[in-house]
Amino acid sequence: MRREGRLAATIDILDTIVAEAQDDGATVNNVLREYFASRRYAGSGDRRTIGDGVFQILRQAVLLGWALEEAEFEVTGRNLVIVEGEWEGRDLPQLFGSGRYAPPALTDDERGMIWALPDRDEAPDWAVLNCPRWMAEPLKARFGEGFAEEMSAMADRAPFTMRVNSLKATTDAVEAELRADEIKFRRSHKTPGAIHAATKRIKDTQIYQQGWVEIQDSSSQIASYLTCVEPHHRVLDLCAGAGGKSLAMAALMENRGEIHACDIYEYKNKELKMRAQRAGVDIIQPLVFPKNVPGVRDIFMQAMANSMDRVVIDAPCSGSGTWRRAPELRLRMTENRVKGLLDIQKELLDEGVGCVKADGWLIYMTCSLLPQENEHQISAFLERHPGWEVVDYRLAWGRSKIPSGPRVSRSMLPGCLQLTPKSHGTDGFFVAILKPPAGH
């Protein structure tokens, strides 16, 4: 594809992503996958260049959106590309309308938009740092003077990380296979069994297809270790999704015990079953609770009452801790959507309480940096449930299979762990470990 054709494709994809974000629809990766599936003529170099261009725009979408708002134009894929091109000094008339495959020529309105654009140097700090305006104050409250550094780290690309499945392989064995496949990698010096690889094509390798590794960020691996699960434990994973943490816990349990992995989506349940089979895990019982079938969930929860060693809630959230790998979330997540998620998080916490054994733990997690989804939720939980206490995450290390863990937490609530890209080199991830009162 010529440069003009790649630009037209970038605009088409961004237009779809913006529309999907507004409707809380498909993710950027799914949009890219569907787009190229119907355009087989796009070679690997085209796909890579176009994908890089899309992510480059999305990583600065808040700043570009601010400029469009100041100029009184709407956020579209085409407008985002025009603003970015103008600021970068590209010859826009040469790129637009310059050939058969080029995007249409600039209109008079678009030329007027270019004249109306503010100078980039006039942008407020939240826009420069690509932090949605409504998120700036709560994140400044968390990070204080470190706000700019933490937000800047969110603009970096996230490392591609794998977890070695100890049920099937050792770290040394996986590394030997990576060398044989000439895949560059480095072992994590923070998380046992975590390997950072310089490729995303791990699914094409034998180590993945044989279940030796799973794709999982270090933050999720650390959170799984902090559950301190043991063989023969009974575990309830209330928001299992495709089962990344369920699989990690199963390995820590040496595939002995039981894990009830619940979700509301059938397609995630199917994916978990395939992943479990590949990983050699048979203690996970995937369960689907369709939203349109009332009563089934309540019956199950009653059956689980006061019987679980661990209840894990990886709650639906804003995903603000994953902006490095999912930059479109800056466009997708609105203040109103987060308010709806807060209600779901509260319901899940209150639901999980009744399933915890007297000496068990309720473990709440999010991939969010927002205090309202993290510390505020836990503080409100402790008020609703007198006698429950936070177990200091540093004490949990002593019971886990990690020799040492993060000494620094960016959490504003003592005992809770808040990981961040700047401070820990991971996704932004929050963990609160809760234990019931005596006589629970």
Protein Blocks (a to p, Z undefined) as FASTA:
>chain_A
ZZklmmmmmmmmmmmmmmmmmnopadfklmmmmmmmmmmklcfklmmmmmmmmmmmmmmm
mmmmmmmmmnopacdfklmmmmmmmmnopafklmgopafkbccdddfklmmmmmmpccfk
lpcfklmnopafklmmmmmmmnmmmlmmmmmmmmpccdddddddfklbcfklmmmmmmmn
opacdddfkbghiacdfbfklmmpmklmnopaccddfklmmmmmmnopaehiacddfblm
nolmmmmmmmmnoopajdddddfbfklmmmmmmmmmmnopakbccddddfklghjlmmmm
mmmgokafbdcdddddehlmmmmmmmmlmmmpcfklmmmmmmmmmmmmmmmmmmpcfklc
cddddddfbfklmmmmmmmmmmmmghiacddfklmmmmmcbfbdcfbdcbfbehiacddf
klnopacdddddddddehZZ
